[in-house]
Amino acid sequence: MTDDPEDAPKPAPRRNRALGVGVAIPIALCCLCGGVGLLARGMVARSIARAELARHGIACGDGFDATPDASFAHAEVAPCTCTMDEGAVESFEIVTPLTVDLDGQRVTHVHAGTVRLAMRAASPSVDAGSLGPLASMLGVPARIGGLVNAASQLARMSAPALDVETLEVTQEGRVTVSVDALSLDDAHPLGITAHRITMPALTGPLGAHADVTIDAWSGTASASDVRLSGDLALTGSAPIVGSVTRSGRVTVTGAALDTGAPTYRVEL
């Protein structure tokens, strides 16, 4: 008896893979430019790297370059902006040069200064729960849900460890989330830590506003499940609601993230 080909596992859609590559832009660039690309120099390196990036639907500007040092133990990727032809990430920018650690032709670690992502897709719908009505009004749960989705997509990639000093996520030209001292390991499930998450530009109708930070952000992520927690501080005000202060350990979970019916939960 032969297996029905209709029942065979199907590869993940290219759109989902593109999201993962886009969110992990330093990883993507360094892995795709690895091996021969990083060990070559000048026009040869750029040509190899651009061809590999193009195969993944990524087109980078003229500033893109990857240059190994004399020892071939490290390589530097120059500042540049790249666009993606599909997926939730519209473009990404390496604002400051990033450094790649090499072991032979294998990328072992990526160190980045400032990286900026521009998102084209809307954030997921997440119930505010105990965060309260002001947080819901200003879209705080949706921004947290976006971080959960990003963590899930990163976990689908087989990539080296990554440290980013500052990651900025933008939508429609404004920064929605800024992450300081982000670190990802190369374990399974993926380990994630960040010193601080800040949500700027939190304003709403009739003068509603809030300042939100999450410190000591940490947790794990797989393709299907994410659990992250940190010390949340929310202060703000809105008509009728008045002044609002929320603080404490917030835990965010996502389940069935690799299906068409993901669920999210926020607990404070």
C-alpha positions as CSV (number, residue, x, y, z in Angstrom):
1,M,0.0,0.0,0.0
2,T,1.5,3.4,-1.0
3,D,1.1,6.7,0.9
4,D,-1.4,9.1,-0.6
5,P,0.7,12.1,-1.9
6,E,-2.1,14.4,-0.7
7,D,-1.4,13.3,2.9
8,A,2.4,14.0,2.6
9,P,3.7,17.0,4.7
10,K,3.8,20.1,2.7
11,P,6.6,22.7,3.0
12,A,5.9,26.0,4.8
13,P,4.6,28.7,2.4
14,R,7.3,30.9,1.0
15,R,5.5,33.9,2.5
16,N,6.1,32.6,6.0
17,R,9.7,31.8,5.3
18,A,10.1,35.4,4.0
19,L,8.8,36.8,7.3
20,G,11.3,34.7,9.2
21,V,14.2,35.9,7.1
22,G,13.0,39.5,7.3
23,V,12.7,39.6,11.1
24,A,16.1,38.0,11.4
25,I,17.7,40.3,8.9
26,P,21.3,40.2,10.2
27,I,21.0,36.4,10.5
28,A,19.6,36.2,6.9
29,L,22.3,38.4,5.4
30,C,25.2,36.7,7.2
31,C,24.0,33.1,6.6
32,L,23.1,33.8,3.0
33,C,26.4,35.6,2.5
34,G,28.3,32.8,4.3
35,G,30.8,30.3,3.0
36,V,32.2,31.3,-0.4
37,G,30.5,34.7,-0.3
38,L,32.2,35.8,2.8
39,L,35.5,34.3,1.9
40,A,35.5,36.2,-1.4
41,R,36.2,39.9,-1.7
42,G,34.9,42.9,-3.5
43,M,32.7,42.4,-6.5
44,V,32.8,38.6,-6.3
45,A,31.5,38.6,-2.7
46,R,28.7,41.1,-3.6
47,S,27.7,39.2,-6.6
48,I,27.4,35.9,-4.8
49,A,25.6,37.5,-1.9
50,R,23.1,39.4,-4.1
51,A,22.3,36.2,-6.0
52,E,21.6,34.3,-2.8
53,L,19.4,37.1,-1.4
54,A,17.5,37.3,-4.7
55,R,16.6,33.7,-4.5
56,H,14.9,34.5,-1.1
57,G,13.0,37.5,-2.6
58,I,15.3,40.1,-1.1
59,A,16.8,43.0,-3.0
60,C,19.5,45.2,-1.4
61,G,20.6,48.7,-2.3
62,D,24.0,49.7,-3.7
63,G,25.5,50.0,-0.2
64,F,25.3,46.3,0.5
65,D,28.8,44.8,1.0
66,A,30.3,41.9,3.1
67,T,34.0,42.0,3.8
68,P,36.1,39.5,5.8
69,D,39.1,40.6,7.9
70,A,42.6,39.3,7.2
71,S,42.2,36.4,9.6
72,F,38.8,35.3,8.1
73,A,37.6,34.9,11.7
74,H,35.2,37.9,11.3
75,A,33.4,39.7,8.5
76,E,31.6,43.1,8.4
77,V,28.3,43.7,6.6
78,A,28.0,47.4,5.6
79,P,24.9,49.6,6.3
80,C,22.2,49.1,3.7
81,T,18.5,48.9,3.1
82,C,16.9,45.8,1.6
83,T,13.3,45.2,0.4
84,M,11.3,41.9,0.5
85,D,9.0,41.0,-2.3
86,E,6.4,39.4,0.0
87,G,5.6,38.6,3.6
88,A,4.9,40.8,6.6
89,V,8.2,42.6,6.4
90,E,8.4,45.2,3.7
91,S,12.0,46.3,4.2
92,F,14.9,46.1,6.6
93,E,17.8,48.5,7.2
94,I,21.2,47.8,8.7
95,V,21.7,51.2,10.2
96,T,25.2,50.5,11.6
97,P,27.7,47.9,10.4
98,L,27.2,44.4,11.8
99,T,29.9,41.9,12.5
100,V,29.9,38.2,11.8
101,D,32.0,35.6,13.7
102,L,33.2,32.8,11.4
103,D,34.5,29.3,12.1
104,G,35.9,28.3,8.7
105,Q,32.9,28.7,6.4
106,R,30.3,28.6,9.2
107,V,28.7,31.6,10.7
108,T,28.7,31.2,14.6
109,H,27.5,34.6,15.9
110,V,26.2,37.9,14.6
111,H,26.7,41.2,16.4
112,A,24.6,44.2,15.2
113,G,24.3,47.8,16.3
114,T,21.0,49.2,15.1
115,V,18.6,47.4,12.8
116,R,15.2,48.7,11.6
117,L,12.3,46.7,10.2
118,A,9.4,48.2,8.3
119,M,6.3,46.0,8.6
120,R,3.6,45.9,5.9
121,A,1.2,43.5,7.7
122,A,-1.2,44.5,10.5
123,S,-0.4,43.2,14.0
124,P,-2.6,40.3,15.4
125,S,-5.7,40.8,17.4
126,V,-4.9,40.2,21.0
127,D,-7.3,40.5,24.0
128,A,-6.0,43.1,26.5
129,G,-7.1,41.0,29.4
130,S,-5.8,42.4,32.7
131,L,-3.9,45.2,31.0
132,G,-7.1,47.1,31.0
133,P,-9.1,49.3,28.6
134,L,-6.5,52.0,28.1
135,A,-4.0,49.5,26.9
136,S,-6.6,48.0,24.5
137,M,-7.5,51.5,23.2
138,L,-3.9,52.3,22.4
139,G,-3.1,48.9,20.8
140,V,-0.6,47.7,23.4
141,P,-1.7,44.0,23.2
142,A,-1.4,44.0,19.4
143,R,2.1,45.3,19.6
144,I,3.0,42.5,22.1
145,G,1.3,40.0,19.8
146,G,3.5,41.2,17.0
147,L,6.6,40.3,19.1
148,V,5.2,36.8,19.7
149,N,4.7,36.3,16.0
150,A,8.2,37.5,15.3
151,A,9.6,35.1,17.9
152,S,7.7,32.2,16.3
153,Q,9.1,33.0,12.9
154,L,12.6,33.3,14.2
155,A,12.4,29.9,15.8
156,R,11.6,28.3,12.4
157,M,15.1,29.3,11.2
158,S,18.3,27.4,11.8
159,A,20.5,30.3,12.5
160,P,23.5,31.4,14.6
161,A,23.3,33.3,17.8
162,L,22.5,37.0,17.4
163,D,23.0,40.1,19.5
164,V,21.4,43.4,18.5
165,E,22.0,46.6,20.4
166,T,18.8,48.3,19.2
167,L,16.0,46.8,17.0
168,E,13.3,49.2,15.8
169,V,10.1,48.0,14.4
170,T,8.1,50.5,12.3
171,Q,4.7,50.5,10.6
172,E,3.4,53.2,8.3
173,G,6.5,55.2,8.9
174,R,6.4,55.3,12.7
175,V,8.2,53.3,15.3
176,T,5.8,50.9,17.1
177,V,8.3,48.9,19.2
178,S,12.0,49.5,20.2
179,V,14.0,46.7,21.7
180,D,17.3,47.3,23.5
181,A,20.0,44.6,24.0
182,L,18.2,41.8,22.2
183,S,19.9,38.4,22.3
184,L,18.9,35.1,20.6
185,D,20.7,31.8,21.1
186,D,20.8,29.0,18.7
187,A,19.0,26.4,20.9
188,H,15.8,24.6,20.3
189,P,13.5,26.0,21.5
190,L,14.9,29.4,20.8
191,G,16.0,31.4,23.8
192,I,15.2,35.1,23.8
193,T,16.3,37.9,26.1
194,A,16.1,41.7,25.9
195,H,17.0,44.4,28.4
196,R,14.1,46.7,27.6
197,I,11.1,47.0,25.2
198,T,9.7,50.5,24.7
199,M,6.4,51.3,22.9
200,P,6.6,54.9,21.7
201,A,3.9,57.1,20.1
202,L,1.1,55.6,22.2
203,T,-1.6,58.2,21.6
204,G,-5.3,57.8,20.9
205,P,-8.6,59.7,20.5
206,L,-9.5,62.6,22.8
207,G,-6.0,62.9,24.2
208,A,-5.6,59.3,25.4
209,H,-1.9,58.5,25.8
210,A,0.4,56.1,27.7
211,D,4.1,55.3,28.2
212,V,4.8,51.6,28.2
213,T,8.1,49.7,28.9
214,I,8.8,46.0,29.5
215,D,12.1,45.2,31.3
216,A,14.0,41.9,31.7
217,W,12.1,40.4,28.7
218,S,12.9,36.7,28.3
219,G,11.4,33.4,27.3
220,T,11.5,30.6,24.7
221,A,10.0,30.2,21.3
222,S,9.2,27.4,18.8
223,A,7.4,27.5,15.5
224,S,4.1,26.6,17.3
225,D,4.4,28.0,20.8
226,V,5.9,31.1,22.4
227,R,6.1,32.1,26.1
228,L,7.7,35.4,27.0
229,S,7.6,37.5,30.2
230,G,8.9,40.7,31.6
231,D,8.4,43.6,34.1
232,L,5.7,45.9,32.6
233,A,5.2,49.5,33.5
234,L,2.3,51.4,32.0
235,T,1.3,54.9,32.9
236,G,-1.2,57.1,31.1
237,S,-4.6,58.7,31.0
238,A,-7.8,58.9,28.9
239,P,-11.2,60.6,29.1
240,I,-13.7,58.8,31.4
241,V,-11.0,56.2,32.3
242,G,-8.8,58.9,34.0
243,S,-5.2,58.2,35.1
244,V,-4.1,54.7,34.8
245,T,-1.1,52.9,36.2
246,R,-0.3,49.2,35.6
247,S,2.8,47.4,36.7
248,G,4.0,43.9,37.4
249,R,5.2,40.7,35.7
250,V,3.5,40.3,32.4
251,T,3.5,36.9,30.7
252,V,2.5,36.5,27.0
253,T,1.9,33.2,25.4
254,G,1.1,32.2,21.8
255,A,-0.1,28.7,20.7
256,A,-0.8,27.1,17.4
257,L,1.2,29.9,15.8
258,D,2.1,27.7,12.8
259,T,-1.6,27.1,11.9
260,G,-4.3,29.3,10.5
261,A,-5.9,29.7,14.0
262,P,-3.3,31.0,16.4
263,T,-4.3,32.0,20.0
264,Y,-2.7,34.6,22.3
265,R,-2.9,35.3,26.0
266,V,-1.7,38.2,28.1
267,E,-1.5,37.8,31.9
268,L,-0.5,40.5,34.4
